[in-house]
Amino acid sequence: MDDLDYAAERSEVFTEAALRSVLGRMAGAPSSGVCRSCTDTIEPERLRANPLARLCSCCAAEEEHHRRRTRRCGPRDN
């Protein structure tokens, strides 16, 4: 198996896992409208775009930043 075959196989596995994750989230109940992190109200525009949103846009951005940093740098002991 060469590098190209290996990369294609990894891509297929990742895509399948990502689709399963999205479909699992879509099956959930609509959001309560309250951020589960800071307990502020989730913005109406965000809820119109994603009725399943569990975080306000600020907390979602912070969580995404943390996730990207962890992926890039590895877990950190704080």
Rosetta blueprint (number, residue, H / E / L):
1 M L
2 D L
3 D H
4 L H
5 D H
6 Y H
7 A H
8 A H
9 E H
10 R H
11 S H
12 E H
13 V H
14 F H
15 T H
16 E H
17 A H
18 A H
19 L H
20 R H
21 S H
22 V H
23 L H
24 G H
25 R H
26 M H
27 A L
28 G L
29 A L
30 P L
31 S L
32 S L
33 G L
34 V E
35 C L
36 R L
37 S L
38 C L
39 T L
40 D L
41 T E
42 I L
43 E L
44 P H
45 E H
46 R H
47 L H
48 R H
49 A H
50 N L
51 P L
52 L L
53 A L
54 R L
55 L L
56 C L
57 S H
58 C H
59 C H
60 A H
61 A H
62 E H
63 E H
64 E H
65 H H
66 H H
67 R H
68 R H
69 R H
70 T H
71 R H
72 R H
73 C H
74 G L
75 P L
76 R L
77 D L
78 N L
